[in-house]
Amino acid sequence: MIDPQRRWSRHADGKPDYAGLLTFAGLPYTEDLADLAGVDAAIIGAPMDELVTDRPGTRFGPRAIRAAGAPHGVHLEAGIDAFEELRVVDYGDAACVPADPESSHAAITALVAEVASAGVMPVLLGGDHSITQPEAEALASVHGPIGLVHFDTHTDTGALQWERVLSHGTPMYNAVDRGHVDPSRYVQIGLRGYWPGEQEFAWQRERGITSFFAHDVRDRGIKEIVERAVAIVGPGPVLLTVDVDVLDPAFAPGTGTPEPGGMTPTELLWACRSLASRLDLVGSDVVEVLPTMVGGADITALVADRVIRESLTGVALRRRAAREGGA
């Protein structure tokens, strides 16, 4: 059995960024379910991009995010090392199959359910945003209908895209329609641009989904938006999903559908940490990293890495507060 707190032992000063097996934050790697005993969170890659509607390449996202990371330490603002407070492993990638999105989704569902059933929080590295659909299905099979906090330029609530049910523009519609996400506990943040249209927004209003646009973040400030999101989502299991195109492409150019006028990393990273520290997070993901774009690989993968780190830092803060409060 592996030790989730194992350290790099060949160098006295710790593991250099460029050495050893490529895992998220240099974490121990395993594909053995038995190794999840006592683990708090497991990193899972979901390398697929068959369902994008514009630029492909997000199948390389998980590897790029892992490569962009660095060994962990104490968060200078939060004052905690998430990887010391939590026991986290890299659980490898789901068996996504090129040109077969149904098979890939089934593999993601099975792996996420395996992890969640073991009492471990799955943390997914995408991949296109369609991966959130099987992720939500798996989490709901363990926890019941879940709440959802969704950072994105787009709502991804289309009933169809190119006359197809499966797409990176339809996962939230499917997750709500199939009962995996409770729409009254579903909050979208950062919407802007030119899609979707009135049909999708009417469908959302009928179901009580809450939308905060990029101009809401600009005018009200991210702290107010987070406060309102926490109040709406409330207690109960929650999935946090982050499409990197919620950021202005100045900060995340490596994505398939960039849209100017987005959030800053400062806003997004703080929001992820704050939400994770206050909500009952049972899963999270970061999606739509397209590292094959010239000039965008390092910047976009780096911010995606930090989205995961900030989310885990928030979970660590929540766990510490619960432990100290019960002492």
C-alpha positions in Angstrom: 0.0 0.0 0.0 1.3 3.5 -0.9 1.8 6.2 1.7 -0.1 9.3 0.5 2.3 11.5 2.5 5.4 9.9 0.9 8.1 12.4 -0.1 10.8 12.4 -2.8 13.7 10.7 -1.1 16.6 11.0 -3.6 17.3 14.7 -2.9 17.5 16.3 0.5 15.7 19.4 -0.7 12.7 17.6 -2.2 11.6 16.6 -5.6 12.7 19.0 -8.4 9.9 20.1 -10.8 11.3 18.3 -13.7 12.2 14.9 -12.0 10.3 11.8 -11.4 7.0 10.4 -12.7 4.7 13.1 -14.2 1.9 13.3 -11.6 -0.2 16.3 -10.4 1.9 18.3 -7.9 4.4 15.3 -7.7 1.8 13.3 -5.8 2.0 9.5 -5.4 0.5 7.6 -8.3 -1.7 4.6 -8.1 -4.5 2.8 -10.0 -5.2 0.4 -7.1 -8.5 0.9 -5.4 -7.0 -0.5 -2.2 -4.7 2.5 -2.1 -7.6 4.9 -1.7 -8.1 3.8 1.9 -7.7 6.9 4.1 -7.3 9.2 1.0 -9.3 12.5 0.9 -9.0 13.3 -2.8 -7.9 11.7 -6.1 -6.8 13.4 -9.2 -8.3 11.8 -12.4 -7.5 12.7 -16.0 -10.3 12.7 -18.5 -8.4 13.1 -21.9 -11.1 13.5 -24.5 -12.1 16.2 -27.0 -14.4 14.4 -29.4 -17.3 16.6 -28.4 -15.9 20.1 -29.0 -17.6 22.4 -31.5 -14.6 24.5 -32.4 -10.9 23.8 -31.8 -9.8 20.3 -30.8 -6.8 19.4 -28.6 -8.2 19.3 -25.0 -7.4 15.6 -24.9 -3.9 16.8 -24.1 -5.1 18.9 -21.2 -4.6 16.5 -18.3 -0.9 15.9 -19.3 -0.3 19.6 -19.7 -1.9 20.5 -16.4 0.2 17.9 -14.6 3.4 19.2 -16.3 2.5 22.8 -15.4 2.5 22.0 -11.7 5.2 22.3 -9.1 5.8 20.7 -5.6 3.5 22.0 -3.0 4.0 24.2 0.0 2.1 26.5 2.4 -0.3 28.8 0.7 1.0 32.3 1.5 -2.5 33.8 1.9 -4.4 30.9 3.3 -1.6 29.8 5.6 -2.1 26.1 4.9 -0.6 23.4 2.7 -3.5 21.5 1.2 -1.3 18.4 0.5 -0.2 18.2 4.1 -3.7 18.7 5.5 -5.3 16.4 3.0 -4.2 13.0 1.7 -4.3 13.2 -2.1 -3.1 10.8 -4.8 -3.0 10.9 -8.6 -5.3 8.1 -9.7 -4.3 8.2 -13.4 -6.7 8.7 -16.4 -10.1 7.4 -17.3 -9.9 5.0 -20.3 -11.1 7.5 -22.9 -11.3 6.1 -26.4 -10.7 8.3 -29.5 -13.8 8.8 -31.7 -16.0 7.0 -29.2 -17.5 9.6 -26.8 -20.1 7.2 -25.4 -17.4 4.7 -24.3 -15.3 7.5 -22.9 -18.2 8.9 -20.9 -18.9 5.4 -19.6 -15.3 5.1 -18.5 -15.4 8.4 -16.7 -18.6 7.5 -15.0 -17.2 4.2 -13.8 -13.9 5.6 -12.5 -15.5 8.6 -10.7 -18.1 6.3 -9.1 -15.4 4.0 -8.0 -13.5 6.9 -6.3 -16.6 8.5 -4.8 -17.9 5.2 -3.5 -14.7 4.8 -1.6 -15.4 8.1 0.2 -12.8 10.0 -1.8 -13.4 13.3 -3.6 -12.7 13.0 -7.4 -10.8 15.9 -9.0 -11.0 15.8 -12.8 -8.6 17.3 -15.3 -10.3 17.8 -18.7 -10.7 17.3 -21.5 -13.7 19.0 -23.0 -16.6 20.2 -20.8 -18.7 17.2 -21.8 -16.8 15.2 -19.1 -18.8 17.0 -16.4 -21.9 15.1 -17.5 -20.6 11.6 -16.6 -18.9 13.1 -13.6 -22.2 14.5 -12.3 -24.0 11.2 -13.1 -21.4 9.2 -11.0 -21.5 11.7 -8.1 -25.3 11.6 -8.0 -25.2 7.8 -8.0 -23.3 8.0 -4.7 -24.7 11.3 -3.1 -28.1 11.8 -4.7 -28.8 14.9 -6.8 -26.0 17.4 -6.3 -25.6 21.2 -6.4 -23.4 22.8 -9.0 -21.3 25.9 -9.2 -20.2 26.4 -12.8 -17.7 29.0 -14.0 -17.9 29.4 -17.8 -18.3 31.8 -20.6 -21.2 29.6 -21.8 -24.1 27.9 -20.0 -23.6 24.6 -21.8 -27.4 24.0 -21.5 -28.1 23.4 -25.1 -30.5 20.5 -25.7 -28.7 19.7 -28.9 -25.5 20.8 -30.6 -25.2 20.0 -34.3 -28.3 17.8 -33.8 -26.4 15.7 -31.3 -27.3 15.0 -27.6 -23.7 14.7 -26.5 -21.5 17.8 -26.9 -19.5 20.1 -24.8 -22.4 22.5 -25.2 -25.0 20.1 -23.7 -23.6 18.6 -20.5 -25.5 20.8 -18.0 -28.8 20.3 -19.8 -28.3 16.6 -19.7 -27.2 16.6 -16.0 -30.3 18.6 -15.0 -32.7 16.8 -17.3 -31.6 13.4 -16.0 -31.9 14.4 -12.4 -28.2 14.4 -11.5 -28.1 18.1 -10.7 -30.7 19.9 -8.6 -31.4 23.0 -10.7 -32.5 25.1 -7.7 -28.9 24.5 -6.3 -27.2 25.3 -9.6 -25.3 28.6 -10.1 -23.5 29.8 -13.2 -20.8 32.5 -13.0 -19.0 34.5 -15.7 -21.3 34.2 -18.7 -20.7 36.5 -21.6 -20.5 36.6 -25.4 -23.1 35.6 -27.9 -24.3 32.1 -27.0 -26.7 30.7 -25.8 -30.0 32.3 -26.8 -33.4 32.9 -25.3 -34.5 29.3 -25.7 -31.8 28.0 -23.4 -32.2 30.9 -20.9 -36.0 30.3 -20.8 -35.4 26.6 -20.1 -33.1 27.7 -17.2 -35.5 30.1 -15.7 -38.3 27.5 -15.7 -36.1 25.3 -13.6 -34.7 27.9 -11.2 -31.1 27.9 -12.4 -29.2 31.1 -11.3 -27.0 32.9 -13.8 -24.4 35.6 -13.0 -22.8 37.2 -16.0 -19.4 38.7 -16.5 -20.9 42.1 -16.1 -22.3 41.1 -12.7 -18.8 40.1 -11.6 -17.5 43.4 -12.9 -20.3 45.6 -11.3 -20.9 43.8 -8.0 -17.5 42.3 -7.4 -16.5 38.6 -7.0 -17.0 38.6 -3.2 -20.7 39.5 -3.5 -21.2 36.9 -6.3 -19.6 34.2 -4.1 -21.8 35.2 -1.2 -24.9 34.8 -3.3 -23.7 31.6 -4.8 -23.1 30.1 -1.3 -26.6 31.2 -0.2 -28.3 29.7 -3.2 -26.4 26.4 -3.2 -26.7 25.9 0.5 -25.9 22.7 2.4 -25.6 19.4 0.7 -23.2 17.8 -1.9 -21.8 20.2 -4.5 -19.7 19.8 -7.7 -17.4 22.7 -8.7 -16.7 22.9 -12.4 -14.4 25.4 -14.1 -14.1 26.0 -17.8 -10.9 28.0 -18.3 -12.7 30.1 -21.0 -14.4 31.9 -18.1 -11.1 33.8 -17.9 -10.2 36.5 -20.3 -8.1 35.0 -23.1 -5.3 37.4 -22.1 -4.9 35.0 -19.1 -6.0 31.7 -20.7 -5.5 31.8 -24.5 -5.1 28.0 -24.7 -8.8 27.1 -25.0 -11.2 26.1 -27.8 -13.7 28.9 -27.5 -12.0 32.0 -26.2 -14.2 35.1 -25.5 -12.8 38.5 -24.6 -14.0 40.3 -21.5 -13.7 37.6 -19.0 -12.6 37.2 -15.4 -9.1 37.5 -14.1 -7.2 34.7 -12.4 -7.1 36.7 -9.2 -11.0 36.6 -9.1 -11.3 33.0 -10.2 -8.7 31.5 -7.9 -10.0 33.4 -4.8 -13.5 32.3 -5.7 -12.6 28.7 -6.0 -10.8 28.6 -2.7 -13.6 30.5 -0.9 -16.4 28.3 -2.3 -14.5 25.1 -1.5 -14.0 26.3 2.1 -17.7 27.0 2.6 -19.6 24.3 0.6 -19.7 20.6 0.9 -17.6 19.8 -2.2 -17.8 16.2 -3.3 -16.1 16.7 -6.7 -14.4 19.3 -8.8 -13.0 19.7 -12.3 -11.2 22.1 -14.6 -11.8 21.7 -18.3 -11.1 23.0 -21.8 -7.4 23.4 -21.5 -6.0 23.3 -25.1 -2.2 23.1 -24.7 -1.5 22.7 -28.5 -2.3 26.4 -29.1 0.9 28.3 -29.9 1.8 30.6 -27.0 -1.0 29.4 -24.8 0.1 26.1 -23.4 2.1 27.2 -20.3 -0.2 30.1 -19.3 -3.5 28.2 -19.6 -2.3 24.9 -18.1 -0.6 26.8 -15.2 -3.8 28.6 -14.3 -5.7 25.3 -14.5 -3.3 23.8 -12.1 -3.9 26.6 -9.7 -7.6 26.3 -10.0 -7.3 22.7 -8.6 -4.8 23.8 -5.9 -7.0 26.6 -4.7 -10.0 24.3 -4.6 -8.1 21.8 -2.6 -6.8 24.5 -0.3 -10.4 25.5 0.3 -11.4 21.9 1.2 -8.4 21.7 3.5 -9.5 24.9 5.3 -13.0 23.5 5.7 -11.7 20.2 7.1 -9.3 22.0 9.5 -12.1 24.2 10.8 -14.5 21.2 11.2 -11.8 19.3 13.1 -10.9 22.2 15.4 -14.5 23.1 15.9 -15.2 19.6 17.1 -12.2 19.3 19.3 
